[in-house]
């Protein structure tokens, strides 16, 4: 788990991740040297990366690209990238008003998706619905759809990322994560 200073969407799920043996590493995703250092002195072939980087345009572009490129260079085999519904072939799933507001962010995340697809890693893209900080419902779903739209709590999103990471059926697929309600 890589924490980006000033942005910690996994703060709710970090205790759970530690209980299952995940290591938490702190780095600034926009600083390539810091990201590269995360993979140094580790056998990257045994690592899986779950990337939930975002917030600013710089994090959405350079942050995600740095993590993808450093992981690929280190020999990481499994990578789960979190982007947004509205990226790529799911562009029609969001309202034009939302697209006008979030268009720059969506385009940046789309670049990250394209870069990840060009690597040799076993990748999965999880396109999250609008994230909320409300209490999780436990009713999140992960679906193979380019038309689904909705919201998802961050802790429920963490559960969906874990499911995607564990499932071989998710490899080389872009999936949407939303609350069933």
Secondary structure, DSSP 8 states (H G I E B T S, - for coil): -EEBTTB-TTTTTHHHHHHTT---EE--TT-HHHHHHHHTTS-GGG-EEEE---SSHHIIIIIHHHHHHHHHHHT--EEEEEEETTSGGGGGGS-HHHHHHHHHHHHHHHHHHHHHHTSSSEEEEEEE-EEE-S---S-EEEE--SS---EEEHHHHHHHHHHHHH-GGGTTEEEEEEE--
